[in-house]
């Protein structure tokens, strides 16, 4: 079999950066050139196409959206000009030149200059910013491999890259590539074989990007906004809950810097979700770790601190879609409203920043971590149930609540009853997610899918109402500041009307969605989720777990 | 794709030298360029250090495009490929005449699939008037005719012009240029000036007779590549610029 012509690495082939020192590397390289020299004339070709110094920066969103979609976005700067290159499986799929772009500064995909790369990325990345994930400076040398006639029959490319982290430069193993010259495939294969057999040369397993990330101590997907705690069914419940709360605290803290630098709106969103999940966990599972209870008030403070900015973000993110729905008014009428929102957001954001930089926030996260570490690493001697026992009991309880509350809702029920149900649904969703590793994945997916449908409907209902009230309040504020032309107010009125319409639609859909989730089939699915094969140490929920409490 | 062919009924007038250097300059300008060495002697192939051999010979090439694609070799230079000569090309007339298809248009048809892959194709023709040269004239967009400034070569140009004028349908543009010019010879100067004044389509940039150009066979590379700043290289560059910069005549 022909070795892969694409990638070889000088080093031990374990993908470790710093595997070979400078002197060793030079020795290995001359050994490679000697090996090729047995079969080919080898001459280096200064100024050959593709040679010279260049800088690569790989970009992705904070939550690795590109990587998860199998894409690699690379910014390459050469002596003249720069370009963005988008590839999948090492094959380029789009490329565009860019000028005046600084890859070191995060930018929204929407702010990229028009071009095929932007077209490919826009939907995937929005509203996240593209961040530099790794930067490598490389020197590329090209050697020509000649046959007996002195004809070039293949080329050897040597790519020496250095990645930088915290002022420390880390040399990556040099990458060697054999390129075929058209019409001489056999010679390229021969060169690749010689290369593969040279001492110190191994097939390059990963891309330069992956190697660079590894050298930086990172890996694609090292951030996710999901609940990713490693818990097991037999773990003491207090240890499991502390573990998942620590995971949420990590997520929360990982987002603080992005919020403060105001890189994109999703940092704040993810921070809020982590805080909300934490509050729910304290409320629903606090009896497992009683020491957690006093923190509920502080996390409520954190939630309240972040709400005004997030609400304005939501208005601004949906602004264009909202403006596009206008029938009587025109989008231009709304521009003063957008400007007003932006001013307000700037003000609220200052308040938020001050809060996140405050001693109170630092004390909260420090003490919270200490409490959780204590609970995880030194569990109380008292007998506590297992994680699975708690998962089954709490999940069943949350479901029963929803079934009872939702079942009582009629067409005449006040909006508050739906708002309240939405909160219960969120709680159930969180409990499901916390203990996801303990459930059968297929059933879990079905149950969460149904629940999500119901949540979307309730969300639409409540968000439309909340936004409508907010628009009314903002209109008042604009009037007070004399920042409200009549046309703008009229346009805002039209938007409020659209929101009322959406809310009515959501209300009409509620009965169906609820029936799907909590009706006989939904109950059946839920029962399947919570049934456990009997075994030592695993308790079975006794009786009909989902039976509604009698009034 | 634009197809250039260097052609002259006489040998030793600088056809191959021109084809090799102009193809190199075309590639250097970023055009994806193919040079087809149609001369069984294989001088162009030799200059690029490529063996004058095609699997299956000329017959395989004329019969199917697959063989054509397989026979193309990359040169040492970016964007420049070469279709090597083969000794069987000496029988090319027989091969071309052997088929039921229009014997004078086979080369043109053969080149058609290459349009997507190349911007410029150069055909380096053997000296003669034959079925091969007739095929080349039908395939080419531009016939590049090297002229040593003598009275006899002016007659040759006239004959060629007349011959092409007899084509029905598409005709190649004829662009003559002065080759192996010796500035010290009075006759060279006179004929150069006269032709430039009297004929349309004659290119003004002359290729002088220089020993550096002859050195190409020692260096085995285009002079434009191994001595890019030499007088010889500058002369070819001027010729290429004149050929590509101006608006097409007519």
Interface residues (C-beta under 8 A of the other chain):
Chain A: X49 X144 X149 X150 X151 X152 X181 X182 X183 X184
Chain B: X48 X49 X50 X51 X71 X72 X73 X74 X75 X76 X78 X81 X220
